[in-house]
Amino acid sequence: MSNKDKTKNSFEFGKLFLIEYKNYPKDQQDAIALFIKTFLDHGLDDFSNYKGKVTYSWKGLECDHPSFAFTRNNSLWHYHIGIPDYRQSPYFNYHTSDYILHFMLLCNRTKIVLIDTTAHYRPDRTFWLPNPEYLDY
Amino acid sequence: MDAVKNDMYMNLSGQLTTKAKPGYYSAANPVIIDIARLQAAIDAPRYSITEQECESVDSIREALLAFSI
């Protein structure tokens, strides 16, 4: 076997995420499962494999922003899962949605840990980050 | 040249100061390991999904639901 063979992508899930998953609506469960399937098949090297926008959660934050350390140190990313529906971005070639899936991207981008599903923004329009206890896996 | 015996570092106020190096291997600061907690972490089940379960969206969904029970 060549030592240049690609590392297999894998996923895990937070303990609280697993408990709450069974209570998600079916379309939300399916959207998350589709994201997992896409990641296992393609990884995150090419975002065009994903219909929704996928990005790291410290994007655009200054280093001294309160959320920068939390998101960066925990390698938190998020994916727009299309719940309740997708909207085409007028500026870029991806879709956004009201609800996003938070996950940690680990092991040189070959492993994801599913953390939580939340609305993209809180009522005060701040980015809705998962609570720290959700990071336990 | 004599070996450096003290570390110099910036304290919070920004002034240079010196302090004796801490005894990294001092027997006065033993490390206490909670063996029970460590063993419980080692023995904790790790959820795993087979390749067959990852073949489709439905099978992934069913596998996750099975873990949730």
N, CA and C atoms of all chains as a GROMACS GRO file, in nm:
protein
  618
    1MET      N    1   0.085  -0.120   0.000
    1MET     CA    2   0.000   0.000   0.000
    1MET      C    3   0.088   0.124   0.000
    2SER      N    4   0.056   0.219  -0.084
    2SER     CA    5   0.134   0.341  -0.094
    2SER      C    6   0.115   0.426   0.030
    3ASN      N    7   0.225   0.491   0.073
    3ASN     CA    8   0.208   0.579   0.189
    3ASN      C    9   0.146   0.712   0.150
    4LYS      N   10   0.108   0.725   0.027
    4LYS     CA   11   0.041   0.846  -0.016
    4LYS      C   12  -0.110   0.826  -0.022
    5ASP      N   13  -0.158   0.710   0.020
    5ASP     CA   14  -0.302   0.686   0.018
    5ASP      C   15  -0.372   0.786   0.108
    6LYS      N   16  -0.488   0.829   0.062
    6LYS     CA   17  -0.562   0.932   0.134
    6LYS      C   18  -0.615   0.876   0.265
    7THR      N   19  -0.604   0.954   0.372
    7THR     CA   20  -0.660   0.914   0.499
    7THR      C   21  -0.811   0.912   0.489
    8LYS      N   22  -0.871   0.810   0.551
    8LYS     CA   23  -1.016   0.796   0.546
    8LYS      C   24  -1.080   0.902   0.634
    9ASN      N   25  -1.186   0.963   0.584
    9ASN     CA   26  -1.259   1.060   0.664
    9ASN      C   27  -1.347   0.988   0.764
   10SER      N   28  -1.366   1.049   0.879
   10SER     CA   29  -1.447   0.987   0.983
   10SER      C   30  -1.525   1.094   1.057
   11PHE      N   31  -1.621   1.049   1.136
   11PHE     CA   32  -1.697   1.144   1.214
   11PHE      C   33  -1.732   1.085   1.349
   12GLU      N   34  -1.750   1.175   1.444
   12GLU     CA   35  -1.802   1.140   1.576
   12GLU      C   36  -1.908   1.245   1.612
   13PHE      N   37  -1.962   1.233   1.731
   13PHE     CA   38  -2.068   1.326   1.769
   13PHE      C   39  -2.061   1.352   1.918
   14GLY      N   40  -2.099   1.472   1.955
   14GLY     CA   41  -2.102   1.507   2.096
   14GLY      C   42  -2.212   1.428   2.167
   15LYS      N   43  -2.194   1.412   2.296
   15LYS     CA   44  -2.290   1.334   2.375
   15LYS      C   45  -2.426   1.400   2.374
   16LEU      N   46  -2.430   1.533   2.392
   16LEU     CA   47  -2.558   1.603   2.392
   16LEU      C   48  -2.620   1.604   2.253
   17PHE      N   49  -2.537   1.616   2.152
   17PHE     CA   50  -2.589   1.614   2.014
   17PHE      C   51  -2.661   1.482   1.989
   18LEU      N   52  -2.601   1.373   2.032
   18LEU     CA   53  -2.660   1.241   2.008
   18LEU      C   54  -2.794   1.228   2.078
   19ILE      N   55  -2.804   1.283   2.198
   19ILE     CA   56  -2.930   1.276   2.272
   19ILE      C   57  -3.038   1.356   2.201
   20GLU      N   58  -3.002   1.474   2.150
   20GLU     CA   59  -3.102   1.563   2.089
   20GLU      C   60  -3.137   1.523   1.946
   21TYR      N   61  -3.048   1.452   1.880
   21TYR     CA   62  -3.070   1.419   1.739
   21TYR      C   63  -3.202   1.346   1.718
   22LYS      N   64  -3.236   1.257   1.809
   22LYS     CA   65  -3.357   1.178   1.789
   22LYS      C   66  -3.483   1.264   1.798
   23ASN      N   67  -3.473   1.382   1.854
   23ASN     CA   68  -3.589   1.471   1.866
   23ASN      C   69  -3.595   1.573   1.753
   24TYR      N   70  -3.498   1.574   1.664
   24TYR     CA   71  -3.502   1.666   1.551
   24TYR      C   72  -3.612   1.622   1.455
   25PRO      N   73  -3.673   1.715   1.381
   25PRO     CA   74  -3.763   1.677   1.272
   25PRO      C   75  -3.686   1.593   1.170
   26LYS      N   76  -3.760   1.510   1.098
   26LYS     CA   77  -3.695   1.418   1.005
   26LYS      C   78  -3.615   1.491   0.899
   27ASP      N   79  -3.667   1.603   0.850
   27ASP     CA   80  -3.593   1.673   0.745
   27ASP      C   81  -3.460   1.726   0.800
   28GLN      N   82  -3.457   1.761   0.926
   28GLN     CA   83  -3.333   1.807   0.988
   28GLN      C   84  -3.237   1.689   1.008
   29GLN      N   85  -3.291   1.575   1.049
   29GLN     CA   86  -3.208   1.455   1.062
   29GLN      C   87  -3.147   1.418   0.927
   30ASP      N   88  -3.228   1.424   0.823
   30ASP     CA   89  -3.180   1.388   0.690
   30ASP      C   90  -3.074   1.486   0.641
   31ALA      N   91  -3.094   1.614   0.668
   31ALA     CA   92  -2.997   1.715   0.624
   31ALA      C   93  -2.862   1.692   0.689
   32ILE      N   94  -2.864   1.657   0.815
   32ILE     CA   95  -2.739   1.629   0.887
   32ILE      C   96  -2.675   1.502   0.834
   33ALA      N   97  -2.755   1.398   0.812
   33ALA     CA   98  -2.702   1.274   0.759
   33ALA      C   99  -2.643   1.295   0.620
   34LEU      N  100  -2.704   1.380   0.539
   34LEU     CA  101  -2.650   1.412   0.406
   34LEU      C  102  -2.515   1.481   0.418
   35PHE      N  103  -2.504   1.571   0.512
   35PHE     CA  104  -2.376   1.638   0.534
   35PHE      C  105  -2.268   1.537   0.573
   36ILE      N  106  -2.304   1.445   0.662
   36ILE     CA  107  -2.209   1.342   0.703
   36ILE      C  108  -2.166   1.258   0.584
   37LYS      N  109  -2.264   1.216   0.504
   37LYS     CA  110  -2.234   1.133   0.386
   37LYS      C  111  -2.141   1.206   0.290
   38THR      N  112  -2.169   1.334   0.269
   38THR     CA  113  -2.086   1.412   0.177
   38THR      C  114  -1.945   1.425   0.231
   39PHE      N  115  -1.934   1.446   0.361
   39PHE     CA  116  -1.801   1.459   0.419
   39PHE      C  117  -1.723   1.327   0.410
   40LEU      N  118  -1.790   1.216   0.439
   40LEU     CA  119  -1.722   1.087   0.432
   40LEU      C  120  -1.674   1.057   0.289
   41ASP      N  121  -1.752   1.100   0.192
   41ASP     CA  122  -1.719   1.071   0.053
   41ASP      C  123  -1.615   1.168  -0.005
   42HIS      N  124  -1.622   1.296   0.038
   42HIS     CA  125  -1.543   1.398  -0.029
   42HIS      C  126  -1.452   1.480   0.063
   43GLY      N  127  -1.472   1.470   0.192
   43GLY     CA  128  -1.394   1.555   0.282
   43GLY      C  129  -1.433   1.701   0.264
   44LEU      N  130  -1.343   1.790   0.306
   44LEU     CA  131  -1.372   1.933   0.297
   44LEU      C  132  -1.272   2.004   0.206
   45ASP      N  133  -1.209   1.930   0.116
   45ASP     CA  134  -1.114   1.994   0.026
   45ASP      C  135  -1.182   2.078  -0.081
   46ASP      N  136  -1.302   2.037  -0.118
   46ASP     CA  137  -1.372   2.106  -0.225
   46ASP      C  138  -1.514   2.138  -0.178
   47PHE      N  139  -1.537   2.266  -0.144
   47PHE     CA  140  -1.666   2.306  -0.090
   47PHE      C  141  -1.778   2.296  -0.193
   48SER      N  142  -1.745   2.283  -0.320
   48SER     CA  143  -1.850   2.274  -0.421
   48SER      C  144  -1.929   2.143  -0.409
   49ASN      N  145  -1.879   2.049  -0.330
   49ASN     CA  146  -1.953   1.924  -0.307
   49ASN      C  147  -2.072   1.945  -0.215
   50TYR      N  148  -2.077   2.058  -0.149
   50TYR     CA  149  -2.182   2.088  -0.052
   50TYR      C  150  -2.273   2.196  -0.104
   51LYS      N  151  -2.403   2.176  -0.088
   51LYS     CA  152  -2.496   2.278  -0.136
   51LYS      C  153  -2.493   2.400  -0.044
   52GLY      N  154  -2.485   2.377   0.087
   52GLY     CA  155  -2.485   2.488   0.180
   52GLY      C  156  -2.345   2.543   0.202
   53LYS      N  157  -2.343   2.662   0.255
   53LYS     CA  158  -2.216   2.726   0.288
   53LYS      C  159  -2.152   2.654   0.406
   54VAL      N  160  -2.022   2.627   0.398
   54VAL     CA  161  -1.948   2.566   0.507
   54VAL      C  162  -1.825   2.652   0.533
   55THR      N  163  -1.805   2.688   0.658
   55THR     CA  164  -1.695   2.778   0.689
   55THR      C  165  -1.654   2.765   0.834
   56TYR      N  166  -1.536   2.816   0.863
   56TYR     CA  167  -1.490   2.815   1.001
   56TYR      C  168  -1.559   2.928   1.078
   57SER      N  169  -1.586   2.904   1.205
   57SER     CA  170  -1.674   2.995   1.280
   57SER      C  171  -1.602   3.116   1.338
   58TRP      N  172  -1.471   3.126   1.324
   58TRP     CA  173  -1.402   3.246   1.367
   58TRP      C  174  -1.374   3.341   1.249
   59LYS      N  175  -1.435   3.308   1.138
   59LYS     CA  176  -1.414   3.389   1.019
   59LYS      C  177  -1.466   3.531   1.041
   60GLY      N  178  -1.384   3.629   1.010
   60GLY     CA  179  -1.424   3.768   1.022
   60GLY      C  180  -1.413   3.825   1.161
   61LEU      N  181  -1.375   3.742   1.259
   61LEU     CA  182  -1.362   3.791   1.396
   61LEU      C  183  -1.222   3.844   1.420
   62GLU      N  184  -1.214   3.952   1.493
   62GLU     CA  185  -1.084   4.001   1.535
   62GLU      C  186  -1.029   3.908   1.644
   63CYS      N  187  -0.897   3.908   1.657
   63CYS     CA  188  -0.833   3.817   1.753
   63CYS      C  189  -0.876   3.843   1.896
   64ASP      N  190  -0.919   3.966   1.925
   64ASP     CA  191  -0.958   3.998   2.060
   64ASP      C  192  -1.109   3.990   2.080
   65HIS      N  193  -1.179   3.940   1.980
   65HIS     CA  194  -1.324   3.921   1.994
   65HIS      C  195  -1.348   3.809   2.095
   66PRO      N  196  -1.451   3.822   2.178
   66PRO     CA  197  -1.474   3.719   2.281
   66PRO      C  198  -1.494   3.579   2.224
   67SER      N  199  -1.546   3.567   2.105
   67SER     CA  200  -1.574   3.434   2.048
   67SER      C  201  -1.456   3.376   1.970
   68PHE      N  202  -1.355   3.457   1.944
   68PHE     CA  203  -1.245   3.411   1.859
   68PHE      C  204  -1.172   3.293   1.922
   69ALA      N  205  -1.135   3.307   2.050
   69ALA     CA  206  -1.058   3.201   2.116
   69ALA      C  207  -1.141   3.073   2.125
   70PHE      N  208  -1.268   3.086   2.160
   70PHE     CA  209  -1.354   2.968   2.176
   70PHE      C  210  -1.367   2.891   2.046
   71THR      N  211  -1.392   2.964   1.937
   71THR     CA  212  -1.412   2.896   1.809
   71THR      C  213  -1.282   2.844   1.751
   72ARG      N  214  -1.179   2.926   1.757
   72ARG     CA  215  -1.051   2.888   1.699
   72ARG      C  216  -0.987   2.772   1.775
   73ASN      N  217  -0.986   2.782   1.908
   73ASN     CA  218  -0.920   2.679   1.987
   73ASN      C  219  -0.992   2.545   1.981
   74ASN      N  220  -1.120   2.546   1.955
   74ASN     CA  221  -1.196   2.422   1.944
   74ASN      C  222  -1.221   2.382   1.799
   75SER      N  223  -1.156   2.454   1.706
   75SER     CA  224  -1.170   2.421   1.563
   75SER      C  225  -1.317   2.412   1.524
   76LEU      N  226  -1.394   2.508   1.567
   76LEU     CA  227  -1.537   2.507   1.538
   76LEU      C  228  -1.567   2.560   1.398
   77TRP      N  229  -1.641   2.482   1.323
   77TRP     CA  230  -1.690   2.521   1.191
   77TRP      C  231  -1.842   2.510   1.195
   78HIS      N  232  -1.906   2.558   1.089
   78HIS     CA  233  -2.050   2.538   1.080
   78HIS      C  234  -2.091   2.522   0.934
   79TYR      N  235  -2.202   2.452   0.916
   79TYR     CA  236  -2.254   2.423   0.782
   79TYR      C  237  -2.402   2.460   0.778
   80HIS      N  238  -2.440   2.529   0.673
   80HIS     CA  239  -2.580   2.566   0.654
   80HIS      C  240  -2.655   2.445   0.599
   81ILE      N  241  -2.746   2.390   0.678
   81ILE     CA  242  -2.807   2.261   0.646
   81ILE      C  243  -2.936   2.272   0.565
   82GLY      N  244  -2.980   2.396   0.535
   82GLY     CA  245  -3.097   2.409   0.450
   82GLY      C  246  -3.230   2.399   0.522
   83ILE      N  247  -3.229   2.422   0.651
   83ILE     CA  248  -3.352   2.422   0.729
   83ILE      C  249  -3.386   2.566   0.766
   84PRO      N  250  -3.505   2.614   0.743
   84PRO     CA  251  -3.617   2.549   0.675
   84PRO      C  252  -3.599   2.537   0.524
   85ASP      N  253  -3.515   2.623   0.466
   85ASP     CA  254  -3.488   2.611   0.322
   85ASP      C  255  -3.358   2.683   0.290
   86TYR      N  256  -3.310   2.663   0.168
   86TYR     CA  257  -3.188   2.728   0.123
   86TYR      C  258  -3.220   2.858   0.048
   87ARG      N  259  -3.129   2.953   0.063
   87ARG     CA  260  -3.138   3.077  -0.013
   87ARG      C  261  -3.003   3.094  -0.086
   88GLN      N  262  -3.011   3.121  -0.213
   88GLN     CA  263  -2.889   3.141  -0.292
   88GLN      C  264  -2.824   3.272  -0.250
   89SER      N  265  -2.696   3.268  -0.222
   89SER     CA  266  -2.624   3.391  -0.191
   89SER      C  267  -2.617   3.478  -0.316
   90PRO      N  268  -2.646   3.607  -0.305
   90PRO     CA  269  -2.639   3.693  -0.423
   90PRO      C  270  -2.496   3.724  -0.465
   91TYR      N  271  -2.398   3.689  -0.379
   91TYR     CA  272  -2.260   3.726  -0.408
   91TYR      C  273  -2.168   3.608  -0.436
   92PHE      N  274  -2.201   3.494  -0.380
   92PHE     CA  275  -2.112   3.378  -0.393
   92PHE      C  276  -2.189   3.254  -0.437
   93ASN      N  277  -2.116   3.155  -0.478
   93ASN     CA  278  -2.178   3.034  -0.531
   93ASN      C  279  -2.206   2.933  -0.421
   94TYR      N  280  -2.287   2.975  -0.323
   94TYR     CA  281  -2.331   2.880  -0.222
   94TYR      C  282  -2.467   2.926  -0.169
   95HIS      N  283  -2.527   2.839  -0.088
   95HIS     CA  284  -2.658   2.868  -0.032
   95HIS      C  285  -2.644   2.882   0.120
   96THR      N  286  -2.731   2.965   0.175
   96THR     CA  287  -2.735   2.979   0.320
   96THR      C  288  -2.874   2.941   0.370
   97SER      N  289  -2.884   2.919   0.500
   97SER     CA  290  -3.012   2.887   0.562
   97SER      C  291  -3.015   2.940   0.703
   98ASP      N  292  -3.135   2.943   0.759
   98ASP     CA  293  -3.149   2.996   0.895
   98ASP      C  294  -3.080   2.907   0.998
   99TYR      N  295  -3.082   2.775   0.973
   99TYR     CA  296  -3.026   2.682   1.071
   99TYR      C  297  -2.893   2.627   1.023
  100ILE      N  298  -2.801   2.613   1.117
  100ILE     CA  299  -2.668   2.564   1.087
  100ILE      C  300  -2.631   2.449   1.179
  101LEU      N  301  -2.536   2.370   1.132
  101LEU     CA  302  -2.483   2.258   1.208
  101LEU      C  303  -2.341   2.294   1.252
  102HIS      N  304  -2.318   2.294   1.382
  102HIS     CA  305  -2.185   2.323   1.435
  102HIS      C  306  -2.106   2.193   1.446
  103PHE      N  307  -1.981   2.196   1.406
  103PHE     CA  308  -1.897   2.079   1.420
  103PHE      C  309  -1.752   2.120   1.440
  104MET      N  310  -1.675   2.030   1.499
  104MET     CA  311  -1.531   2.051   1.514
  104MET      C  312  -1.462   1.980   1.399
  105LEU      N  313  -1.363   2.042   1.342
  105LEU     CA  314  -1.287   1.985   1.233
  105LEU      C  315  -1.148   1.950   1.286
  106LEU      N  316  -1.116   1.821   1.292
  106LEU     CA  317  -0.997   1.776   1.361
  106LEU      C  318  -0.912   1.685   1.272
  107CYS      N  319  -0.799   1.644   1.330
  107CYS     CA  320  -0.713   1.543   1.266
  107CYS      C  321  -0.678   1.580   1.123
  108ASN      N  322  -0.624   1.700   1.108
  108ASN     CA  323  -0.581   1.746   0.976
  108ASN      C  324  -0.697   1.743   0.876
  109ARG      N  325  -0.813   1.784   0.921
  109ARG     CA  326  -0.933   1.799   0.839
  109ARG      C  327  -0.988   1.666   0.788
  110THR      N  328  -0.959   1.558   0.860
  110THR     CA  329  -1.014   1.428   0.818
  110THR      C  330  -1.122   1.377   0.910
  111LYS      N  331  -1.149   1.450   1.017
  111LYS     CA  332  -1.249   1.404   1.114
  111LYS      C  333  -1.334   1.521   1.159
  112ILE      N  334  -1.465   1.496   1.166
  112ILE     CA  335  -1.555   1.597   1.220
  112ILE      C  336  -1.624   1.540   1.344
  113VAL      N  337  -1.653   1.628   1.436
  113VAL     CA  338  -1.730   1.592   1.554
  113VAL      C  339  -1.853   1.682   1.555
  114LEU      N  340  -1.970   1.622   1.539
  114LEU     CA  341  -2.094   1.699   1.534
  114LEU      C  342  -2.129   1.748   1.673
  115ILE      N  343  -2.160   1.876   1.683
  115ILE     CA  344  -2.173   1.938   1.814
  115ILE      C  345  -2.318   1.980   1.844
  116ASP      N  346  -2.378   2.056   1.753
  116ASP     CA  347  -2.510   2.110   1.785
  116ASP      C  348  -2.571   2.168   1.658
  117THR      N  349  -2.702   2.184   1.660
  117THR     CA  350  -2.774   2.252   1.553
  117THR      C  351  -2.846   2.371   1.614
  118THR      N  352  -2.821   2.488   1.558
  118THR     CA  353  -2.884   2.609   1.611
  118THR      C  354  -2.925   2.699   1.496
  119ALA      N  355  -3.000   2.802   1.530
  119ALA     CA  356  -3.022   2.909   1.435
  119ALA      C  357  -2.888   2.978   1.411
  120HIS      N  358  -2.875   3.043   1.296
  120HIS     CA  359  -2.748   3.109   1.265
  120HIS      C  360  -2.725   3.227   1.358
  121TYR      N  361  -2.832   3.301   1.385
  121TYR     CA  362  -2.818   3.420   1.468
  121TYR      C  363  -2.916   3.417   1.585
  122ARG      N  364  -2.873   3.473   1.694
  122ARG     CA  365  -2.961   3.494   1.808
  122ARG      C  366  -3.052   3.613   1.779
  123PRO      N  367  -3.157   3.632   1.860
  123PRO     CA  368  -3.248   3.745   1.837
  123PRO      C  369  -3.178   3.882   1.835
  124ASP      N  370  -3.064   3.892   1.904
  124ASP     CA  371  -2.992   4.019   1.902
  124ASP      C  372  -2.893   4.026   1.785
  125ARG      N  373  -2.905   3.930   1.693
  125ARG     CA  374  -2.826   3.926   1.569
  125ARG      C  375  -2.680   3.889   1.591
  126THR      N  376  -2.646   3.841   1.709
  126THR     CA  377  -2.511   3.789   1.728
  126THR      C  378  -2.506   3.644   1.681
  127PHE      N  379  -2.390   3.600   1.642
  127PHE     CA  380  -2.372   3.464   1.593
  127PHE      C  381  -2.403   3.367   1.705
  128TRP      N  382  -2.487   3.267   1.679
  128TRP     CA  383  -2.528   3.172   1.782
  128TRP      C  384  -2.425   3.060   1.789
  129LEU      N  385  -2.344   3.060   1.893
  129LEU     CA  386  -2.243   2.957   1.912
  129LEU      C  387  -2.296   2.849   2.006
  130PRO      N  388  -2.248   2.728   1.992
  130PRO     CA  389  -2.292   2.622   2.083
  130PRO      C  390  -2.238   2.646   2.224
  131ASN      N  391  -2.312   2.600   2.323
  131ASN     CA  392  -2.264   2.609   2.460
  131ASN      C  393  -2.146   2.514   2.480
  132PRO      N  394  -2.053   2.551   2.566
  132PRO     CA  395  -1.932   2.468   2.583
  132PRO      C  396  -1.961   2.323   2.621
  133GLU      N  397  -2.069   2.298   2.695
  133GLU     CA  398  -2.094   2.160   2.736
  133GLU      C  399  -2.126   2.069   2.618
  134TYR      N  400  -2.164   2.127   2.506
  134TYR     CA  401  -2.194   2.048   2.387
  134TYR      C  402  -2.066   1.995   2.321
  135LEU      N  403  -1.951   2.048   2.360
  135LEU     CA  404  -1.826   2.006   2.298
  135LEU      C  405  -1.773   1.876   2.357
  136ASP      N  406  -1.841   1.825   2.458
  136ASP     CA  407  -1.796   1.701   2.521
  136ASP      C  408  -1.834   1.582   2.434
  137TYR      N  409  -1.735   1.510   2.388
  137TYR     CA  410  -1.764   1.390   2.309
  137TYR      C  411  -1.678   1.275   2.357
  138MET      N  412   3.182   3.045   3.110
  138MET     CA  413   3.065   3.123   3.153
  138MET      C  414   2.980   3.035   3.244
  139ASP      N  415   2.938   3.093   3.353
  139ASP     CA  416   2.854   3.018   3.445
  139ASP      C  417   2.718   2.992   3.379
  140ALA      N  418   2.660   2.879   3.413
  140ALA     CA  419   2.528   2.848   3.359
  140ALA      C  420   2.425   2.946   3.417
  141VAL      N  421   2.329   2.976   3.337
  141VAL     CA  422   2.222   3.066   3.382
  141VAL      C  423   2.140   2.995   3.489
  142LYS      N  424   2.130   3.056   3.603
  142LYS     CA  425   2.061   2.989   3.714
  142LYS      C  426   1.920   3.041   3.733
  143ASN      N  427   1.893   3.154   3.679
  143ASN     CA  428   1.761   3.212   3.698
  143ASN      C  429   1.698   3.242   3.562
  144ASP      N  430   1.567   3.236   3.557
  144ASP     CA  431   1.494   3.276   3.438
  144ASP      C  432   1.455   3.422   3.449
  145MET      N  433   1.463   3.490   3.341
  145MET     CA  434   1.416   3.628   3.339
  145MET      C  435   1.289   3.632   3.254
  146TYR      N  436   1.191   3.701   3.300
  146TYR     CA  437   1.068   3.707   3.222
  146TYR      C  438   0.994   3.834   3.255
  147MET      N  439   0.901   3.868   3.171
  147MET     CA  440   0.823   3.990   3.190
  147MET      C  441   0.708   3.960   3.284
  148ASN      N  442   0.694   4.039   3.388
  148ASN     CA  443   0.576   4.021   3.472
  148ASN      C  444   0.463   4.103   3.414
  149LEU      N  445   0.350   4.099   3.481
  149LEU     CA  446   0.230   4.158   3.424
  149LEU      C  447   0.244   4.308   3.402
  150SER      N  448   0.323   4.373   3.480
  150SER     CA  449   0.337   4.518   3.465
  150SER      C  450   0.439   4.553   3.359
  151GLY      N  451   0.502   4.454   3.302
  151GLY     CA  452   0.595   4.481   3.194
  151GLY      C  453   0.737   4.504   3.241
  152GLN      N  454   0.766   4.488   3.371
  152GLN     CA  455   0.902   4.511   3.418
  152GLN      C  456   0.980   4.381   3.416
  153LEU      N  457   1.107   4.393   3.382
  153LEU     CA  458   1.193   4.276   3.387
  153LEU      C  459   1.218   4.238   3.532
  154THR      N  460   1.214   4.110   3.556
  154THR     CA  461   1.240   4.065   3.692
  154THR      C  462   1.308   3.930   3.684
  155THR      N  463   1.350   3.882   3.794
  155THR     CA  464   1.414   3.751   3.799
  155THR      C  465   1.348   3.668   3.906
  156LYS      N  466   1.347   3.538   3.882
  156LYS     CA  467   1.289   3.448   3.980
  156LYS      C  468   1.360   3.315   3.966
  157ALA      N  469   1.381   3.252   4.078
  157ALA     CA  470   1.448   3.122   4.072
  157ALA      C  471   1.366   3.023   3.992
  158LYS      N  472   1.434   2.937   3.916
  158LYS     CA  473   1.363   2.837   3.837
  158LYS      C  474   1.287   2.743   3.930
  159PRO      N  475   1.164   2.710   3.891
  159PRO     CA  476   1.088   2.617   3.975
  159PRO      C  477   1.147   2.478   3.967
  160GLY      N  478   1.126   2.402   4.070
  160GLY     CA  479   1.176   2.265   4.071
  160GLY      C  480   1.081   2.176   3.994
  161TYR      N  481   1.108   2.157   3.864
  161TYR     CA  482   1.014   2.082   3.782
  161TYR      C  483   0.997   1.939   3.832
  162TYR      N  484   1.102   1.884   3.884
  162TYR     CA  485   1.095   1.744   3.925
  162TYR      C  486   1.101   1.729   4.076
  163SER      N  487   1.047   1.830   4.143
  163SER     CA  488   1.054   1.830   4.287
  163SER      C  489   0.963   1.723   4.345
  164ALA      N  490   1.016   1.648   4.439
  164ALA     CA  491   0.936   1.546   4.506
  164ALA      C  492   0.833   1.609   4.598
  165ALA      N  493   0.845   1.739   4.621
  165ALA     CA  494   0.748   1.806   4.707
  165ALA      C  495   0.617   1.833   4.634
  166ASN      N  496   0.613   1.813   4.503
  166ASN     CA  497   0.490   1.836   4.425
  166ASN      C  498   0.453   1.710   4.349
  167PRO      N  499   0.412   1.605   4.418
  167PRO     CA  500   0.379   1.480   4.348
  167PRO      C  501   0.253   1.495   4.265
  168VAL      N  502   0.248   1.421   4.156
  168VAL     CA  503   0.129   1.420   4.069
  168VAL      C  504   0.036   1.311   4.119
  169ILE      N  505  -0.086   1.349   4.142
  169ILE     CA  506  -0.185   1.253   4.191
  169ILE      C  507  -0.275   1.213   4.074
  170ILE      N  508  -0.284   1.084   4.049
  170ILE     CA  509  -0.367   1.034   3.939
  170ILE      C  510  -0.492   0.967   3.997
  171ASP      N  511  -0.607   1.010   3.947
  171ASP     CA  512  -0.732   0.946   3.986
  171ASP      C  513  -0.746   0.819   3.902
  172ILE      N  514  -0.703   0.708   3.956
  172ILE     CA  515  -0.701   0.584   3.880
  172ILE      C  516  -0.841   0.542   3.839
  173ALA      N  517  -0.936   0.559   3.927
  173ALA     CA  518  -1.074   0.517   3.898
  173ALA      C  519  -1.129   0.595   3.780
  174ARG      N  520  -1.105   0.725   3.781
  174ARG     CA  521  -1.157   0.809   3.673
  174ARG      C  522  -1.087   0.775   3.542
  175LEU      N  523  -0.956   0.750   3.551
  175LEU     CA  524  -0.881   0.716   3.431
  175LEU      C  525  -0.930   0.584   3.373
  176GLN      N  526  -0.954   0.487   3.460
  176GLN     CA  527  -1.000   0.356   3.413
  176GLN      C  528  -1.139   0.367   3.353
  177ALA      N  529  -1.225   0.449   3.411
  177ALA     CA  530  -1.360   0.467   3.358
  177ALA      C  531  -1.354   0.528   3.218
  178ALA      N  532  -1.262   0.621   3.196
  178ALA     CA  533  -1.248   0.682   3.064
  178ALA      C  534  -1.197   0.579   2.963
  179ILE      N  535  -1.106   0.495   3.006
  179ILE     CA  536  -1.052   0.392   2.916
  179ILE      C  537  -1.161   0.291   2.880
  180ASP      N  538  -1.244   0.257   2.977
  180ASP     CA  539  -1.345   0.154   2.955
  180ASP      C  540  -1.472   0.208   2.889
  181ALA      N  541  -1.484   0.340   2.875
  181ALA     CA  542  -1.606   0.398   2.818
  181ALA      C  543  -1.626   0.351   2.675
  182PRO      N  544  -1.748   0.316   2.638
  182PRO     CA  545  -1.771   0.267   2.502
  182PRO      C  546  -1.753   0.378   2.399
  183ARG      N  547  -1.695   0.345   2.288
  183ARG     CA  548  -1.679   0.439   2.179
  183ARG      C  549  -1.778   0.401   2.070
  184TYR      N  550  -1.865   0.492   2.037
  184TYR     CA  551  -1.961   0.464   1.933
  184TYR      C  552  -1.888   0.455   1.799
  185SER      N  553  -1.924   0.358   1.721
  185SER     CA  554  -1.864   0.348   1.588
  185SER      C  555  -1.971   0.304   1.491
  186ILE      N  556  -1.960   0.353   1.372
  186ILE     CA  557  -2.056   0.319   1.266
  186ILE      C  558  -1.981   0.246   1.158
  187THR      N  559  -2.039   0.138   1.112
  187THR     CA  560  -1.972   0.056   1.012
  187THR      C  561  -1.975   0.124   0.875
  188GLU      N  562  -1.891   0.075   0.788
  188GLU     CA  563  -1.890   0.128   0.650
  188GLU      C  564  -2.024   0.104   0.582
  189GLN      N  565  -2.084  -0.008   0.613
  189GLN     CA  566  -2.214  -0.040   0.552
  189GLN      C  567  -2.320   0.061   0.596
  190GLU      N  568  -2.311   0.103   0.722
  190GLU     CA  569  -2.407   0.200   0.772
  190GLU      C  570  -2.384   0.339   0.714
  191CYS      N  571  -2.267   0.363   0.658
  191CYS     CA  572  -2.235   0.493   0.600
  191CYS      C  573  -2.265   0.500   0.452
  192GLU      N  574  -2.329   0.398   0.398
  192GLU     CA  575  -2.346   0.392   0.253
  192GLU      C  576  -2.451   0.488   0.201
  193SER      N  577  -2.548   0.523   0.286
  193SER     CA  578  -2.654   0.611   0.238
  193SER      C  579  -2.697   0.706   0.348
  194VAL      N  580  -2.770   0.808   0.308
  194VAL     CA  581  -2.821   0.904   0.404
  194VAL      C  582  -2.914   0.835   0.504
  195ASP      N  583  -3.001   0.748   0.453
  195ASP     CA  584  -3.096   0.680   0.542
  195ASP      C  585  -3.024   0.589   0.642
  196SER      N  586  -2.923   0.519   0.597
  196SER     CA  587  -2.854   0.428   0.688
  196SER      C  588  -2.775   0.505   0.793
  197ILE      N  589  -2.721   0.619   0.758
  197ILE     CA  590  -2.652   0.703   0.857
  197ILE      C  591  -2.751   0.754   0.960
  198ARG      N  592  -2.866   0.798   0.910
  198ARG     CA  593  -2.969   0.848   1.000
  198ARG      C  594  -3.014   0.738   1.095
  199GLU      N  595  -3.038   0.620   1.044
  199GLU     CA  596  -3.082   0.509   1.128
  199GLU      C  597  -2.975   0.471   1.230
  200ALA      N  598  -2.850   0.477   1.190
  200ALA     CA  599  -2.742   0.442   1.282
  200ALA      C  600  -2.734   0.543   1.397
  201LEU      N  601  -2.748   0.670   1.365
  201LEU     CA  602  -2.746   0.772   1.470
  201LEU      C  603  -2.864   0.755   1.564
  202LEU      N  604  -2.981   0.725   1.509
  202LEU     CA  605  -3.098   0.706   1.593
  202LEU      C  606  -3.081   0.583   1.683
  203ALA      N  607  -3.014   0.482   1.631
  203ALA     CA  608  -2.992   0.361   1.711
  203ALA      C  609  -2.904   0.392   1.832
  204PHE      N  610  -2.805   0.479   1.815
  204PHE     CA  611  -2.720   0.517   1.926
  204PHE      C  612  -2.798   0.600   2.028
  205SER      N  613  -2.897   0.672   1.981
  205SER     CA  614  -2.967   0.765   2.068
  205SER      C  615  -3.064   0.696   2.163
  206ILE      N  616  -3.097   0.572   2.138
  206ILE     CA  617  -3.197   0.503   2.220
  206ILE      C  618  -3.144   0.480   2.361
   0.00000   0.00000   0.00000
